[in-house]
Every structure is written in structure tokens, then in C-alpha cells.
Amino acid sequence: MINFGGSLRTTGRFSVSFFSNLIDRCLTLGSLYSAQSIHAHLVKTGLHRHTFLGNRLLGLYSGLGSITLAIGVFHDIPDKNRFTWNILLMALVRTGCVEAAHELFEEMPERDVVSWNSLISGYVSTGFFDKAFGVLHRMQDLGVKVSAFTLSITASCVSSPRQAKQVHGFITRFGSGSLNTVLGNSLIDMYGRVGLAGYASQIFCAMDNSDVISWNSMISAYGRSGCGMEALECFCAMRAAGFSTDEFTMSSVLNICTDLENLAKD
């Protein structure tokens, strides 16, 4: 439980930084009771209407999974800024309330890339891939700058070769020209999932910097596409390039060897 004692309680001079520090402590404790206690003191002092503290309290309830209390705090903030809206939007997404998140998204007076990414992520995490693509198309139509993170999220929900090529087209159209490691890895995995190892290989070769995940994704892409020998060649190239293997690497290679052995028996 958080203690409100000391000279501040005696004099009644509660500062913004005082409450902000209390919220930090409450986040560490993970105590809903303490959060409600802080909330009560904010209401008593009238600081619950302060935008910064309101946002902090909104984030606190969101972090504790108390979406109903978070919504109440949201409505009590008279001067909402984009952080206010985004905090509640992300909270709704995290708790699986994606349709409610979409309704809030439509009400937002100002949206940024965080808002768009949160909504796309919400639809992806709940399996509504078509709706995630719909949001991406809407970003394109409105001329909203699509970030690498946005495209990485979208790549994770691809389920067909057509969608994979579509996402790749978005990246070609909106990308900066160079392919960073995170986005490149997402595309390799994406093409691997739909059985297009050749496209995955093109992405791999075009990357300026590769890491263990890049190699693992490429080995897996070959394996999923039935290209066992190419997968083993990729594994050998990985070792020759000085990369250390991990459990995922060895699991993929063992599965590929098993598949090749079974194929030889047939």
C-alpha cells in the first residue's frame, strides 16, 4: 500500500510531480487498490482533470488491465491530447476490445502512426486479417506515411501469395529504399509462410545487414517450400559466414533432414 504521509499530507500541497512519482511506485507494485487510492486523492485535489496526471492515471489503470476504470478516467479529462486517446486505444487493443478500439479511433480528432499501428495490431492479434489490410489500404488512400513497423505488423497476417506480393508492393512504394533488418526478416518469414522461397531469397540477398533471425527465417522458408537441399546449403552458408546457430536453427535443420530421409524412402 502506498503511504501519502509526510509534509505534503499535512500542508495539503500535492504537486504534479508528487503524484507522478506515486503512480510510478504503483506501477511497480501492480496494486489496483493503491491505484484507486491515488485516484481518490487526485479527485479530492481536483488534479484528476489535469491532462498529464490524467494520462498517467489512465496508463496506470490500463497497465493493470482495469479497462472500465481507465475509460472513466478518460472521460474525466477535459483537455485530451493525442497521448490521452492513444493510451486508451492501446488499452482497448490489449484487452481484445478491438471493435471498441475502432470506434474510439474514428472519434479521434488527431491520429498519428501510433494510432494506426495500434488498430492494425489489434486486428492482427484477434485474427481479423482482412480488417487489418483494410486499415492499411485506408492509410494508403489518405496519404498517411506507412512506417516499417506498420508493414512488419501487416506482413505477419499474410495468408496467401497474393497478399504477400501486395504487402511487398506497399513496401516498395512507401519504403525509404533500403531494407532494414527487422522489416527484411518479416518479409522473409512472410514469403516462407506462403511457400514462396524464391521471393524470400531475393529479400535476403537485398538486405544490407542480416542476423541469426534472417538466416533462420531463410532456412525455414526453404523447408516450408519443399526445398530441403537449398535449406541445408543455406545452413552451411550460415556457418561459413560465422553466425552461431540456436535451437530454432537446429530444429529446422533436423526437420528438413527428416523430410529428406522420408522422401528418399519413397
N, C-alpha and C positions, 0 to 999 in steps of 0.2 A: 504494500500500500504506500502511496506517495504522501509525504508529510508537507503540509502547506505552512509550517511554522516559521519562526524567525521574525525579524523586524518587519518584514513585508506584511505578515498577517496582522501584526499589532498596529501598524500605521495605516494599513489598507491601501498602500501604494503598490499595486501589482503592475509590473511593466510587461510590455510585449515580449521582451527577451526572457523574462522570468517564466512566463507561460510556455514559451517556445522550448526552453530547456526542460520544463516538466514533461512536455509532450515527447521529447527525445528519450527521457527516462522511462516514460510509459511504454514507448515502442520497444525498448529493451526488455521491460518486464513482461510485455504481452498481456497486460491485465485490463480486461474490459471494465471492471469495477473502478480502477484508477482513471481510466479514460472518461467514464461518466462523472467521476468526481471533479476532474479538470473541467469538463463541460459545464457542470453546475456552477463552478466558480467563475467561469467565463460569462455565463448568463448573468450572474449576480453583479459582476462589474460592468456588464454591457459590452465586454470585449468580444463576445461571440459574433458580433456584427462586423468586427474588424476583418478586412479581407485576408490579410496574411495569416492571422491566427485562425480564422475560419477555414482557410485552406489547409493549415496544419492539422486542425481537428478532423477535417474531412478525410485527410490522408491517414490519420490515426485510426479512425473507425474503419476505413477501407482496408487497412493493413490487418485489422483484427477480424475482418470478414463480417462486420456488422453493417450490412448494406442499408437496412431500414434506418438506422441511426445516422448513417452517412447522408442519406437523402434528406433527412430532417435538417442537418447542418447546412447542406447545400441551399435549401430554401430560406434559411435564416440569414444568408449572406446577401446584403442588398447590392453591393458593388462587386459583382462577379467578374473575374478576369479569365483569360483563356486557360490559366492553370486550374482555376476552380472547375471549369467544365471538363477539362481533360482528366483531372483526378477522379471525378465521378464516373466519367466514361470508362476509364480503365478499370475502376472498381466493379462496374456492371459486367464488363467483359470477363474479369477474373472469376466472378461468381456464376458465370454461364447465362446471365440475363442479356443475351445478345440482341433480342428484339427491342428490349427497353433501352439498350445502348444505342441502337439505331434511331429510335425515337428521339433520344437526347441529342444525338448527332445532328438530326435535322433541325433541332431547335437552336443549335449553337450559333451565336451571332458572328463568331470568328473561328475558323478551323485552320489548324496547321498540320504539318506532316505527322505529328504525334497522334492527332485525332484520326486521320485517315488510316494510319498503321494499326491503331488500336482496334478499329472496326474490322479491318481486313483480318487481323489476328483472331478476333472473336469468332468470325465466321469460319476460319480455317480450323480453329480448335474444337468447334462444335460440329464439324463435318459438312457445313453448308458451303461447299467449294464453289458452286455456281454463283452464289451471292458474293463470295469473296472476289471472284472475277468481275462481277458486275460493278463492285466498288472500284476496282482497278480501271475498268473501262470509263467509269464516270470521272475518275481523276484525269484520265487522258482527254476526255471531252471538254473538261473545264480548264484544261491547261495547267493543272496542278503539277508541280515538279515531283517526279517519282524518284524516291531515294533507293539506294542499293538495298537497304533493309526492307523496304516495301516489296521489292522484286524478290528478295530472298524468301519472304513470307509466302508470296504468291507461288513461287516455284515449289514450295513444299506441298501444295494442294493439287498439283498437276496429276491427272489420272489417265491421260491419253496422249499419243504422239502429236495430235493437232494442238492440244492445249500447250504442250511443251514448246512447240515451234512458235506459238503465239506469244508466250512469255519471253522467249528468246528474241522475238521481234520487238517487243516492248523495250528490252534491254538495249538492243541495237539502236533503237530510235531515241531513247531517253538517256542512255548511258553517257559517261564522260569520254568514252573511247578506250580507256584502259579497264581491265577486268581485275578487280581486287580479289584477294584470296577467298574471302567469305562468300562473295557472290559467285565466284567461279566454282567453288565447292558445291554450292547449292544447285548450280546448273548441271554439274557432272552427275550429282545424285538424282536430279530430276530426269535427265535423259536415261540414266541407268534404270530407273523405276519403270519406264515405258518401253524398255528394250531397244533403245537407240544408242548402242555403244559407240558407233561411228561418230555421232554428233558429240557424245561425251568426250571422245578422244580429241576432237577438234577444239573443244573448250579447254581441255587440259593442256594442249600444246600452245594455246594462245595466252595462257596465264603467265604474267610476269614473275610471280612467286608462287610456288607450290609448297604444301606442308604434308604432314603424315595423313591428314584427313583427305587431301587431294588424291594422294596415291591410293589410299584405302577405297575411296569412292570410285576411282577408275577401275581398280581390280574387281570391285563388286559389280560395276556396270558391265564389265566383260562377262562375269559369271552369270548375271541375270539374263544376258543376251545369248547365252549358249556358246560364248567364245572362250572356252576353257584354256586353250593353248595361249591365246593372247593375254589372258589373265595371268598365267604363270610367267609369261615373258615380262609383263608389267611388274610382277613381284620381283623378278630378278633385276630389272632395271632400277627398281626402288632401292634394293640392297646395294647395287653398284653405285647409286647416287649418294650413298652414305646415310640414308634415312633408317632409323630404327623401327622395327616392327612392333606392333602391340597385339593385344588379344583379338581385336577386330580383324587385323591383318591375317593372323594365323587361322582364325575361324573361317574366314572367307576362302583362304587357300586350301584348307582341309576339305571344305565342302566341294570346291571345284575339283580337287583330286578324286574325291569320291564319285562325283558325276562322271568324270573321265573314265574311271575304272569301270563303272556300270555300263558306260557306253561301249567300252572295249569288249565287255562280256556279251553284249547284244550282237 
